[in-house]
């Protein structure tokens, strides 16, 4: 598992969603796919090779946070799709928003698992 690439990919979602909300994305986001937690690099690992760590409580928590992160990202994308770009941007820019709290927690769990050599 490439921790740097997984971290960058999840950090990039904020910028991608901001661009989407501003109409400058240059891409059409598949909100259904965004809401799924098993399609990105980290999700494929969590639901594949990483399952060998499923008895570890921290791994299980990472899996839960990762799923919630994708659900939150898709929810923000849905706001944009419904014409509520200002509300979407407010969530993306608020440090205390669910999206940002989950993002911070996700990255902290990744660092923890990497420090404990559980991301192989």
Backbone bond lengths (Angstrom), bond angles and torsions (degrees), N, CA, C in turn:
res aa  C-N    CA-C-N  psi(-1)  N-CA   C-N-CA  omega(-1)  CA-C   N-CA-C  phi
1 X - - - 1.440 - - 1.525 108.58 -
2 X 1.297 117.53 125.32 1.460 122.88 -179.25 1.529 108.36 -90.61
3 X 1.325 116.56 98.95 1.462 122.28 -175.90 1.520 112.16 -61.89
4 X 1.316 117.59 -39.41 1.466 120.36 -178.89 1.525 110.85 -63.83
5 X 1.318 117.06 -43.25 1.467 120.45 179.50 1.523 111.80 -67.97
6 X 1.328 116.69 -40.09 1.470 120.35 178.93 1.526 110.12 -65.31
7 X 1.313 116.70 -41.39 1.464 120.96 178.65 1.522 110.73 -63.76
8 X 1.318 116.43 -46.25 1.463 120.21 -179.96 1.524 110.73 -62.31
9 X 1.315 117.09 -43.70 1.466 120.56 -178.95 1.524 111.05 -59.96
10 X 1.322 117.60 -41.45 1.463 119.68 -179.65 1.524 111.72 -74.87
11 X 1.323 117.33 -35.26 1.466 119.87 174.49 1.527 110.91 -64.47
12 X 1.313 117.07 -36.08 1.466 121.47 -178.15 1.528 112.95 -65.38
13 X 1.337 117.49 -22.82 1.462 119.01 -179.12 1.512 111.99 -60.72
14 X 1.303 118.55 -35.08 1.464 120.00 179.67 1.521 110.22 -61.70
15 X 1.315 116.78 -47.57 1.463 120.83 179.50 1.529 111.00 -65.29
16 X 1.308 116.87 -42.79 1.467 120.15 179.19 1.528 111.14 -60.78
17 X 1.332 116.61 -42.42 1.463 120.10 179.16 1.527 111.46 -70.04
18 X 1.328 117.89 -37.42 1.468 120.08 175.34 1.528 110.09 -61.48
19 X 1.322 116.76 -46.17 1.464 120.38 178.42 1.527 111.34 -62.12
20 X 1.321 116.57 -39.48 1.463 121.62 177.68 1.531 109.97 -62.38
21 X 1.322 117.02 -43.25 1.462 120.29 -178.90 1.521 111.75 -67.49
22 X 1.314 117.14 -26.69 1.471 122.04 -179.66 1.526 112.67 -93.11
23 X 1.324 116.11 -1.53 1.458 119.88 -179.39 1.510 113.74 74.84
24 X 1.327 117.28 19.60 1.468 121.36 -177.81 1.523 112.37 -117.18
25 X 1.311 116.39 19.82 1.468 120.58 -173.08 1.527 112.88 -66.49
26 X 1.303 117.57 -34.48 1.451 118.99 -175.64 1.514 112.45 69.77
27 X 1.310 116.33 10.30 1.458 121.89 178.17 1.518 108.36 -150.04
28 X 1.297 115.57 154.82 1.462 120.48 174.40 1.518 107.00 -99.34
29 X 1.311 116.11 119.74 1.457 120.08 -178.66 1.519 110.25 -81.84
30 X 1.309 115.35 133.08 1.460 122.04 174.37 1.523 106.18 -89.58
31 X 1.335 116.08 97.86 1.455 120.74 -173.21 1.519 112.34 -68.04
32 X 1.330 116.95 -31.18 1.472 118.95 176.18 1.525 110.09 -64.46
33 X 1.322 116.26 -45.29 1.467 120.29 179.34 1.530 110.17 -65.98
34 X 1.325 117.42 -39.21 1.456 121.16 179.83 1.527 110.91 -59.87
35 X 1.309 117.28 -35.93 1.454 121.57 -179.02 1.521 114.35 -73.66
36 X 1.320 116.96 -11.54 1.468 120.49 179.91 1.522 109.88 -89.80
37 X 1.301 116.10 136.26 1.463 120.23 -175.41 1.519 113.86 -95.13
38 X 1.316 117.70 7.75 1.465 119.27 -177.07 1.528 113.47 -116.09
39 X 1.338 117.45 12.90 1.462 119.73 -176.82 1.525 113.73 -103.52
40 X 1.324 117.56 -24.37 1.463 120.09 179.52 1.532 109.06 -81.38
41 X 1.311 116.15 172.54 1.465 121.18 -178.34 1.532 111.10 -56.98
42 X 1.331 116.43 -48.59 1.454 119.81 -179.52 1.522 110.96 -63.83
43 X 1.317 116.95 -43.07 1.461 120.82 -179.63 1.514 112.84 -63.06
44 X 1.332 116.10 -40.20 1.472 119.08 177.40 1.526 110.08 -62.88
45 X 1.335 116.87 -38.32 1.459 120.11 178.38 1.534 110.47 -69.06
46 X 1.336 116.79 -46.04 1.470 120.47 -179.00 1.523 112.01 -58.83
47 X 1.333 116.13 -38.15 1.461 120.71 -177.14 1.528 112.48 -94.98
48 X 1.328 116.20 4.25 1.461 121.40 179.68 1.516 110.75 -124.46
49 X 1.339 115.04 -109.27 1.469 120.81 -177.52 1.523 113.68 -55.70
50 X 1.312 116.74 -35.05 1.455 120.58 -177.06 1.513 114.27 -66.24
51 X 1.324 117.15 -16.82 1.469 120.13 -178.92 1.520 113.24 -58.80
52 X 1.319 116.65 -18.46 1.462 118.15 177.80 1.527 111.22 -65.92
53 X 1.344 117.35 -13.35 1.459 122.23 178.43 1.530 112.11 -102.13
54 X 1.333 117.47 11.27 1.467 119.83 -171.45 1.527 113.76 -62.77
55 X 1.308 118.73 -19.92 1.463 119.92 178.37 1.530 111.70 -78.59
56 X 1.317 117.53 -12.92 1.461 122.51 178.38 1.536 108.62 -79.96
57 X 1.300 117.10 121.90 1.463 121.83 -178.10 1.512 113.45 -59.02
58 X 1.331 117.36 -34.12 1.476 121.05 179.17 1.525 110.10 -68.62
59 X 1.316 117.21 -37.22 1.464 120.99 177.17 1.524 109.50 -64.45
60 X 1.329 116.39 -43.66 1.462 120.15 179.24 1.519 110.74 -62.35
61 X 1.319 117.31 -40.29 1.466 121.24 179.26 1.525 109.91 -66.18
62 X 1.318 118.06 -41.05 1.458 121.20 176.72 1.522 110.19 -59.10
63 X 1.315 117.15 -43.02 1.459 121.17 179.70 1.528 110.34 -60.74
64 X 1.321 116.75 -42.50 1.470 121.00 178.93 1.528 111.45 -65.68
65 X 1.321 116.66 -45.65 1.464 120.97 -179.49 1.519 110.20 -64.54
66 X 1.314 116.71 -40.49 1.460 121.03 179.48 1.533 110.70 -61.62
67 X 1.318 117.29 -44.49 1.472 121.09 178.22 1.530 110.48 -62.96
68 X 1.335 116.70 -42.88 1.463 120.48 179.42 1.531 111.03 -65.36
69 X 1.337 117.07 -37.43 1.466 121.07 177.41 1.525 110.11 -59.29
70 X 1.323 117.01 -47.55 1.469 119.95 -179.27 1.529 111.52 -65.23
71 X 1.316 117.02 -37.98 1.466 120.23 177.39 1.529 110.05 -63.95
72 X 1.320 117.11 -41.45 1.455 121.35 179.31 1.528 111.35 -66.37
73 X 1.317 116.93 -43.06 1.466 120.77 177.80 1.528 110.74 -60.83
74 X 1.322 116.55 -43.44 1.470 120.21 178.86 1.522 110.67 -65.04
75 X 1.313 117.18 -36.58 1.461 121.78 177.77 1.531 111.03 -62.34
76 X 1.313 116.55 -40.69 1.468 120.65 177.17 1.523 109.72 -66.35
77 X 1.315 116.56 -42.41 1.473 119.98 176.33 1.516 111.79 -59.99
78 X 1.329 116.78 -37.95 1.466 121.08 178.20 1.526 111.33 -64.58
79 X 1.328 116.84 -37.84 1.464 119.66 175.75 1.528 110.24 -56.88
80 X 1.321 116.06 -46.33 1.463 120.66 179.62 1.524 110.09 -62.12
81 X 1.313 116.57 -44.71 1.465 121.13 -179.16 1.532 111.47 -60.96
82 X 1.336 116.96 -29.10 1.473 121.38 178.61 1.523 112.27 -89.37
83 X 1.328 117.22 7.17 1.455 120.68 177.96 1.518 114.16 84.23
84 X 1.316 117.64 16.99 1.463 121.66 -178.89 1.529 110.43 -107.83
85 X 1.329 114.81 54.49 1.464 120.43 -177.05 1.521 112.95 -61.90
86 X 1.327 117.48 -37.36 1.470 120.01 -179.44 1.529 110.14 -63.59
87 X 1.314 117.31 -40.91 1.464 120.66 178.60 1.529 110.49 -65.95
88 X 1.332 116.05 -38.75 1.465 120.18 178.16 1.525 110.27 -63.63
89 X 1.327 116.86 -46.41 1.463 120.28 179.88 1.519 111.62 -63.90
90 X 1.328 116.62 -36.58 1.463 120.02 178.60 1.527 109.78 -60.98
91 X 1.314 117.14 -41.66 1.465 120.22 178.65 1.525 111.40 -66.62
92 X 1.319 115.98 -40.67 1.459 119.52 -179.17 1.524 112.04 -68.16
93 X 1.332 116.70 -31.86 1.463 120.91 -176.36 1.524 114.03 -91.66
94 X 1.314 117.92 -10.88 1.455 121.24 -179.49 1.528 110.21 -87.62
95 X 1.323 115.87 120.58 1.460 120.61 179.95 1.532 110.52 -58.90
96 X 1.319 116.80 -32.83 1.454 120.68 -177.14 1.519 115.06 -88.76
97 X 1.326 117.82 4.74 1.467 119.57 -179.00 1.525 110.47 -69.22
98 X 1.315 115.21 157.43 1.466 120.10 178.42 1.531 110.27 -56.69
99 X 1.317 117.44 -44.47 1.462 121.34 -179.21 1.529 110.96 -56.71
100 X 1.324 116.93 -49.59 1.466 119.75 -177.59 1.522 112.47 -70.68
101 X 1.322 117.96 -37.93 1.472 119.82 176.14 1.528 110.28 -60.64
102 X 1.328 116.18 -45.32 1.464 119.86 179.60 1.522 111.30 -65.34
103 X 1.321 116.17 -39.87 1.461 120.47 179.11 1.530 110.42 -60.84
104 X 1.329 117.30 -47.10 1.465 120.93 179.26 1.527 110.82 -61.88
105 X 1.321 116.62 -44.36 1.468 120.55 -179.22 1.528 110.92 -65.05
106 X 1.319 116.31 -42.35 1.462 121.18 179.14 1.523 110.26 -57.97
107 X 1.317 116.48 -47.98 1.459 119.74 -178.52 1.528 111.32 -67.45
108 X 1.325 117.93 -35.19 1.464 120.60 176.97 1.530 110.69 -65.02
109 X 1.330 116.54 -40.99 1.462 119.66 178.81 1.522 110.81 -66.70
110 X 1.316 117.58 -38.08 1.461 120.23 177.26 1.524 110.73 -61.66
111 X 1.327 115.82 -45.03 1.480 119.15 178.52 1.526 110.89 -61.79
112 X 1.333 116.49 -40.42 1.463 120.90 179.64 1.527 111.07 -63.23
113 X 1.322 116.12 -46.97 1.468 118.88 -179.26 1.522 111.23 -65.95
114 X 1.324 115.74 -36.22 1.460 118.85 177.40 1.533 110.03 -65.41
115 X 1.313 117.54 -42.35 1.479 121.27 179.53 1.519 111.24 -62.40
116 X 1.319 116.18 -30.90 1.464 120.28 179.69 1.526 111.90 -93.32
117 X 1.332 116.37 11.22 1.469 122.80 177.84 1.523 113.15 57.13
118 X 1.319 117.05 37.69 1.466 120.44 177.85 1.524 111.92 -98.63
119 X 1.305 117.36 -4.54 1.470 120.33 178.33 1.513 108.21 -102.73
120 X 1.327 114.55 92.22 1.473 118.44 -179.22 1.491 109.99 -116.48
